[in-house]
Amino acid sequence: MRTTFASTGARRTSREDEFDDGRRIALFLDVDGTLLDLAERPDEVTVPRGLLASVAGAQAKTGGALALVSGRTIADLDRFFAPLRLPAAGVHGAELRLDPGEGVISPPGTNPLPPSLWTALTDLLQGFPGTIAENKRFSYAVHYRLAPAVGDVLRRRLATLLKTAPYSGITMLEAHCAFELKTREFDKGRAIATFLSAPPFLGRTPIFIGDDDTDEAGFAVVSARGGRAFSVGRPRPGATATFGSPSEVRGWLAGFAGVGASV
């Protein structure tokens, strides 16, 4: 039986046949918490059996109009999805690869975060055992899945740090047991808009599936372009429907691609 958005728990609309037609859509997929189940440490996530075939099949069905839109670096995405090399936005849009055959670029005005902030951040985290800091040049991520009780205090301490000069232009986004420090010059919404301005994404109806606060800028852009935005796990602002879990997303993707289910 054909797998549709409705059969995975996402509410069907009268336009769903359009969204099942790969020739008419541009498909944007978050990775952690959307395609992949979260792990205690960011380097411990696993790629489920069958997912690569689903992604490759969906890419073929859309004629190449499929992109990963992630907080991960594009180098990480290439490692996880090897041997596939896909259009991708990494580090929440600070890194862009519009064509699989091209190199990675950054949008105009996108600059690495100051090393002094990294030093201040790692010094601060010495008082929070169990936290993990991740330096992605354009953003610094703080993971506290191993110490969930510190979340509220850590949030306040990070907010205080960012209020001090010269870090007042840096914002903080929340993910699942993580905080992401970045500038305002880029986000997933702007990354998706960039893809939609170029072939093979140009002129297509966008679909974006994501799972946390960092995806909401993407939801807004997709909705404004007449597409559909789907959250994972719970409803989120800008999302029109919700998948219950990454496994449901993988199930829909396998059905869309016409391959066996990804577990």
C-alpha positions, 0 to 999 in steps of 0.5 A: 500500500502506498505510504502517504503523509496521512498514513504516518499520522500527518493529516491529509489535505486535498493537495496531498496528491501533489506532495506525493508527486516527486516531480512537483515538490522540493523535499527538505529534511532535517537529520537529528531527531527527524531522520535519525534517532537522537543519541546521548552524544552527538557522535553516537547517532546511527544510520538505520538500515535501509535509510540510505536506500530511502534517501537515494530513492527519494532523491531520484523521484524528485529529480535531485530536488532533495536537500538535507538541512541540518545543524550538523556540518556538511562534512558530518552529513557526508560521513553519515550518508556516504556514499551519497553526496547530497545538496545540503545546508549545514550548521543551520545554513552557514554552510551551503552546497546547492549542487552535489558536484560543487563545493561548500560555500557560505552565504554573504555576511556569514562569519565564524564565531569569535574564538574568545567566545569558545574559550569563555564557553568552555570555561563556563562548562567546567562548572557543568559536568556531563555537558559537551561543547561542539565547535562548528566554527559558525555555531557552538553547540552545548549538549546536556543530555547526559546531565538533563537536570542542569538545563535551566541553570545552564540556559540562564548562564549562557544567556548572561554570557551572551549579554556581555560585550562583545557577544551581544550580537549572538543568539541562542536557540534551543534543541533537544537537550542542547543550546546552539549559539550562532549569529543572526545572519543565517538560519534554516529558512534562509537556506531553504529560500536559497535552494528554492531560487535555483534548479532543480528546486526552483518552481517546486512546492516545498516540503520541510520536516524538522523536529525542534526550535532550530527548524521553525525558521524553515517552517515559516519559509515553506509555509509562505511559499505554499508548501507544507511543514511537518514537525516531529514528536510534537506540534510546533509553530509553523508546522501544519502536521506532525510525525510521531517519531523519526521512525514514522518519518523514515517509514513515510520516506521509504514509501515515498521512495518506493523502497523497503521500510527503514527501521 
